[in-house]
Amino acid sequence: LHGKGHCVEFIEEGNAKTPDILIINGNDRCEIECKHKEPGEDQLDYIKSIYNNTQRARKQFSKTCAGAIFIEVDKRKYDDFLQERERLASEMGRAIRGSNSISAICLTSKISFEDENDFVYRHRASMRLSTNAKIPMPAVFLQGLINCKRDDVSNS
């Protein structure tokens, strides 16, 4: 991100809960809250947990700049990640529609697959942008935060 003109700062927690990261580019600012989901969690509780995490995270945003939640999903196989992304899409949409402080939610996962030569390791992501956000995600961050195919970014 530094090479794209972004300044990245880790936010120190005080008495109140805060987002984890602040990204600045010129006058544009974005707060990032990071979450991680374990692979062994019960599937029903897992889906509920994703939604509950977004609701807790949205309260941490200052509401003076865009707020994004990044959730790392521990699905190492590409097909598993695609299947999980589809399962969580409705929960991501529901979380975004219910909050005007969430500008975007991004699911990320380190994945692997085998080609004819060896294993290939990559990082995949799926982002859902809010059309309901009080402060929309600045375009300057969309390219810098996540390098994904256009069909992996959707609006809610």
Disulfide bonds with the S-S distance in Angstrom:
none
